[in-house]
Amino acid sequence: MNFKEIFLFKNLDDKDINEIKNFIIVKNLKKEDIVFYEKEEPHYLHLLIEGIARVYKVDNKGNELIIHKFFAPSLIAELANFEKIPYPANCAMESDGIILKIEFEKFKKFLKKGDVNW
């Protein structure tokens, strides 16, 4: 995978790309795979780089109520990370796809250091 082709990392130099690879997990997901559950603590930024994901809630009758669909490339539910709140809904893949799970605390430290070459 070429990280320089991903909008979030396109301006980073090779040194910085190699550093962030240490705290990113590449997940190849199938349709209907769960990305995260409602009320789960957000430890990762989820960057959808291929496919479609849906965020949804389940009502008391077991019906799925879709709140939003995300199309690649897109961050998913990043506000939960920034606000330090549990995910407000579930997320599952609408199609096969790829998500980068970025360890949020390590990514914040990376961004705060003074020598990142954006």
Rosetta blueprint (number, residue, H / E / L):
1 M L
2 N L
3 F H
4 K H
5 E H
6 I L
7 F L
8 L L
9 F L
10 K L
11 N L
12 L L
13 D L
14 D H
15 K H
16 D H
17 I H
18 N H
19 E H
20 I H
21 K H
22 N H
23 F H
24 I E
25 I E
26 V E
27 K E
28 N E
29 L E
30 K L
31 K L
32 E L
33 D L
34 I E
35 V E
36 F E
37 Y L
38 E L
39 K L
40 E L
41 E L
42 P L
43 H L
44 Y E
45 L E
46 H E
47 L E
48 L E
49 I E
50 E E
51 G L
52 I E
53 A E
54 R E
55 V E
56 Y E
57 K E
58 V E
59 D L
60 N L
61 K L
62 G L
63 N L
64 E E
65 L E
66 I E
67 I E
68 H E
69 K E
70 F E
71 F E
72 A L
73 P L
74 S E
75 L E
76 I E
77 A L
78 E H
79 L H
80 A H
81 N H
82 F H
83 E H
84 K L
85 I L
86 P L
87 Y L
88 P L
89 A L
90 N E
91 C E
92 A E
93 M E
94 E L
95 S L
96 D L
97 G E
98 I E
99 I E
100 L E
101 K E
102 I E
103 E E
104 F H
105 E H
106 K H
107 F H
108 K H
109 K H
110 F H
111 L H
112 K H
113 K L
114 G L
115 D L
116 V L
117 N L
118 W L
